[in-house]
């Protein structure tokens, strides 16, 4: 084997060994083990943007992963909230708006 093929084989093995740990996220909100995790869970309950913002804010303190604070229920809650927002926008567009034009006088 050439050195190039040996390096390729070793990198493939390294990626294959690391993949199971990368692909599995540990849900850390049931119950949250630390106060940082608790705050991340509270942010996740609020919205994906709030969770993302919290993770970025504590990045220098702890290496948090977005997927560790998300489960099926939180995704469904986010989707339901988004659907309500879209419905409110649709209703606002359908409602009549008062015109700024002055009425005709005769």
Helices and strands as residue ranges (DSSP letters): H 3-23, H 35-46, H 48-57, G 66-69, H 72-94
